[in-house]
Amino acid sequence: MKLRSQTVKTRTQIFRRRRAATFRSLLLLGSLFGGSSAAACGVDTDCVIGDRTYRVFSPPEAGRGAIMFFHGVGGTASQYADRRDVQALASEFRIHFVATQSAEDEWNIPGAPADYPVGATNEFDYAQEVAADIKKRFGVDHETLLIAGFSSGAMVVSTLACASGESVAAGYAPMSGTMWAPLPSACPGGPVSLIHYHGLADGTVPMEGRTVYNSRQGDVHAAHDLFAATSNYGPTKKRTTTTLNCEARSDSADRVLELCLFEGGHVFNADRLRDAWSAMNLQRGDRDE
């Protein structure tokens, strides 16, 4: 009985040691594969920066150029990164499409009808963190970065452009949205390339703005005048496409400032991203150039 007891005890100890060794091996494999998936983020996998995330579509032979995009209320990063029209645009220009993700339903910017806790990450910091991360992961430089957004995402873009200017991106393209009221008295970020796109029949974000809960949308023309005051932009010229009527200006540093209007309402169209990238003459960022 004593011998059998010792045998059982020995077998139990061996089993426990093997189980512990197996568990340690699994932990090691998990950490390795976990690190690999975090580095290989994309359309279906979050790119993680702190407690925030974003998604990215990178076509084959993508260079150093990118569009950073802010969605509207109810939108998601995965929704836009997975759009075929957006992917076609990115493939055409050989650039990355970086789809950002709001922490709550609404973006955390001044004037927005959102109830964020004190100390919550604002979108200025988030945009800079994403810009730094895509430079580290994909080699994207701010000289070949366009920041765009739709609806409330466009409000982030306008606000960021006014506050930060060229320190974050080479250009900005707000679509169907501008800064929340009250507008600032001036744009401390300085001169910047910006093209604003807006539908003449937009009832969600009308040109003059409207009240939303305890907030009010800013006036598109008044916001545009703030950007015009940041540099000595030249006389207005007409620029038209099959769907856009644009009032275009430029300064001595070849920055462009445009207000492009179209027939229709509050609708996202990837062709406006294509127009902005082309009109600003941003480099394609090819690695062999």
Sequence and secondary structure as in RCSB ss.txt:
>XXXX:A:sequence
MKLRSQTVKTRTQIFRRRRAATFRSLLLLGSLFGGSSAAACGVDTDCVIGDRTYRVFSPPEAGRGAIMFFHGVGG
TASQYADRRDVQALASEFRIHFVATQSAEDEWNIPGAPADYPVGATNEFDYAQEVAADIKKRFGVDHETLLIAGF
SSGAMVVSTLACASGESVAAGYAPMSGTMWAPLPSACPGGPVSLIHYHGLADGTVPMEGRTVYNSRQGDVHAAHD
LFAATSNYGPTKKRTTTTLNCEARSDSADRVLELCLFEGGHVFNADRLRDAWSAMNLQRGDRDE
>XXXX:A:secstr
 HHHHHHHHHHHHHHHHHHHHHHHHHHHHHHHHHHHHHHT  SSS EEETTEEEEEE  TT  S EEEEE  TT 
 HHHHHT HHHHHHHHHHT EEEEE  SSSS   TT S    TT   HHHHHHHHHHHHHHHH   GGGEEEEEE
THHHHHHHHHHHHHGGGT SEEEEES   BSS  SS TT   EEEEEEETT SSS TT  EETTEEB  HHHHHH
HHHTTTT    EEEE SS EEEEEE TT  EEEEEEESS S   HHHHHHHHHHTT     TT 
